[in-house]
Amino acid sequence: MAFTTVAKVKEALRIPAADTTFDALLATIVASVDSTFLTIFGLTSTDPTAYTNLYDIDDSETEGIWLLEYPVISVDEVKFAGTVQVLTSVYLRNPKSFGMLKLLSGGVNGARMPGTFPFGAQIVEVTHTAGWATVPDDLCGAATSVAVLRFNTDPKLGYDSEKIGQYSYKLGSPGGGSGGESSGGGFPGTVNSVLAHHRRPFATRN
């Protein structure tokens, strides 16, 4: 499963399915766009995939860990210094898919309270599943829009504007307006608007 396909991009460009003139180029563009979008979420595949990472805890009062790959579907195993923890003692803070892993500990009269992670380098190991059972339609549309943009920015092929369903843009300089023109990262503003609904507003690496 990918964010977009050659067929979707050809349809958006109104290239007949039987016309294979640009198929090789479009396949390269689609692969590049797919890789770009996967990198945004730290994923290796859009399909639900298990990831295992070690995390440094450099503050003895750390109450949450941002899992590296998301959207998170499930937390499958947590270890502290190699010791497996009971999964009922961990939970994902809302929005769960963003992947903030939190701990629960005993409290007064049996109440469950936020806990802290053990201090140390590479001391917490988490295996979790991330990706999508079905990639959201707006992300697929955004990826198609980016592929069309990349195709059209080739001076031998391109136009200065395009409309794809609800996604429309006019080519401009990077960092331009947030509406239809291209903006930070080389994406059209409409694509950044879609991504804003799905991605964390900050980078997290551990």
RARA-V75358 format. One record per residue. N is the residue number from 1. OMEGA is omega in degrees with one decimal (* if undefined). NEAR is the number of other ideal C-beta (glycine too) atoms within 10 Angstrom. D_LAST is the distance of its C-alpha to the last C-alpha in Angstrom with 2 decimals. Layout:
n = {N/N}
omega = {OMEGA/OMEGA}
near = {NEAR/NEAR}
d_last = {D_LAST/D_LAST}
This chain:
n = {1/2/3/4/5/6/7/8/9/10/11/12/13/14/15/16/17/18/19/20/21/22/23/24/25/26/27/28/29/30/31/32/33/34/35/36/37/38/39/40/41/42/43/44/45/46/47/48/49/50/51/52/53/54/55/56/57/58/59/60/61/62/63/64/65/66/67/68/69/70/71/72/73/74/75/76/77/78/79/80/81/82/83/84/85/86/87/88/89/90/91/92/93/94/95/96/97/98/99/100/101/102/103/104/105/106/107/108/109/110/111/112/113/114/115/116/117/118/119/120/121/122/123/124/125/126/127/128/129/130/131/132/133/134/135/136/137/138/139/140/141/142/143/144/145/146/147/148/149/150/151/152/153/154/155/156/157/158/159/160/161/162/163/164/165/166/167/168/169/170/171/172/173/174/175/176/177/178/179/180/181/182/183/184/185/186/187/188/189/190/191/192/193/194/195/196/197/198/199/200/201/202/203/204/205/206}
omega = {-179.3/179.7/176.3/-178.6/175.9/-178.7/-180.0/-179.4/177.4/178.4/179.1/179.3/-177.0/172.5/-179.9/-179.2/-177.5/-179.6/-176.9/-175.7/-174.4/-174.2/-178.7/178.2/-179.3/178.0/177.8/179.3/-179.2/179.0/179.1/178.9/179.0/179.1/179.3/-179.2/177.7/-179.7/178.7/-176.7/179.6/-173.2/170.5/179.7/173.5/-179.7/175.5/-173.7/178.5/178.1/177.0/-178.8/171.1/-176.5/172.5/173.2/-173.8/176.7/-175.6/179.0/179.6/-178.8/-178.9/176.8/173.7/177.0/-168.4/-177.1/-179.8/8.5/-177.1/176.7/-179.5/170.1/-170.0/178.6/176.3/177.7/170.1/-179.3/176.6/-178.7/-178.4/179.7/176.1/-173.8/177.2/179.0/178.4/176.7/177.4/178.6/177.9/-7.4/-173.0/-175.2/179.6/168.7/171.0/-178.9/-178.6/178.6/171.6/175.5/179.8/179.4/-179.1/178.3/175.6/179.7/179.0/-176.6/175.7/178.5/178.5/180.0/179.0/-177.5/174.3/179.0/177.3/-172.2/179.6/177.4/-177.5/169.8/179.9/178.7/-178.8/-178.9/-179.5/168.4/173.5/179.8/-179.5/-176.9/-177.2/175.4/176.8/178.4/178.9/178.8/176.8/178.4/179.4/178.9/177.5/177.9/-178.9/176.9/-174.9/178.7/170.9/-174.7/180.0/-173.0/-158.2/173.3/178.3/175.9/-178.8/174.4/179.8/-177.5/179.6/-179.6/178.0/179.6/169.2/-174.7/178.9/-178.8/175.9/-178.6/-179.4/-173.5/-176.6/-179.8/-179.1/-175.0/178.6/-177.1/-173.6/179.6/180.0/177.7/169.0/179.5/179.7/178.3/177.4/177.7/177.7/-178.7/-178.6/179.4/-172.5/-173.5/171.4/-179.6/-178.4/177.7/176.4/175.2/-179.5/*}
near = {14/19/24/25/18/22/13/20/25/20/14/20/18/6/18/9/9/5/9/12/9/17/13/10/14/24/13/12/21/24/13/13/23/19/12/17/24/17/10/14/21/18/19/14/13/21/13/14/14/14/19/11/16/12/20/14/19/10/10/10/8/17/14/14/22/18/22/18/19/26/20/22/19/13/18/13/13/21/15/15/10/7/9/10/15/8/12/8/14/17/16/20/14/8/12/15/13/18/26/19/21/15/22/15/11/11/11/6/5/6/9/13/10/13/15/14/22/13/13/14/9/12/16/22/18/22/15/23/15/25/22/19/9/8/17/14/9/16/22/20/21/27/24/24/27/26/28/27/22/20/22/17/14/11/6/4/11/15/12/10/12/20/13/21/9/10/23/14/27/16/17/16/10/11/11/17/14/12/14/19/18/23/22/11/13/15/20/29/18/22/25/16/16/22/17/9/10/18/17/16/6/6/8/14/6/14}
d_last = {27.88/26.85/26.54/29.89/32.64/35.30/37.88/36.25/35.91/39.52/40.71/39.05/40.64/43.91/44.16/46.42/44.78/47.48/46.65/44.24/44.57/40.98/39.34/37.72/36.30/35.15/33.44/31.43/30.56/29.62/27.30/25.63/25.31/23.93/21.22/20.45/20.24/18.10/15.51/15.59/14.49/12.19/15.09/17.33/20.32/21.75/23.20/21.68/19.44/17.59/13.97/12.54/8.98/8.08/5.86/6.54/9.10/10.46/13.11/15.86/16.63/13.43/15.09/12.57/9.24/8.63/8.82/7.63/11.32/14.20/17.00/16.61/19.94/19.48/17.45/19.09/17.93/15.90/16.08/15.81/16.30/17.91/20.13/20.36/20.43/23.00/21.63/24.01/21.96/19.01/19.28/17.73/18.52/20.71/20.33/19.10/18.24/15.44/13.52/13.07/13.53/15.91/18.08/21.85/23.99/27.74/29.53/33.09/35.66/33.15/31.10/27.48/25.16/21.43/19.87/17.07/14.42/15.23/14.04/12.62/10.28/9.22/11.76/11.01/11.56/12.18/14.51/15.33/17.62/17.01/19.49/23.03/26.31/27.89/26.25/27.47/30.52/29.31/26.27/28.76/31.08/28.49/27.57/31.30/31.80/29.29/31.00/34.36/33.23/32.13/35.44/37.44/35.93/37.56/40.66/42.86/41.99/40.70/41.99/41.00/40.34/39.62/39.56/37.89/38.79/37.01/34.87/36.77/36.11/37.90/36.27/35.33/33.23/29.42/28.56/31.85/32.82/30.94/33.85/34.93/34.08/31.03/28.24/24.84/23.15/26.61/26.73/29.84/29.49/30.40/27.47/25.04/26.83/26.25/22.54/22.27/23.44/20.74/17.49/15.23/16.54/13.24/10.15/6.76/3.79/0.00}
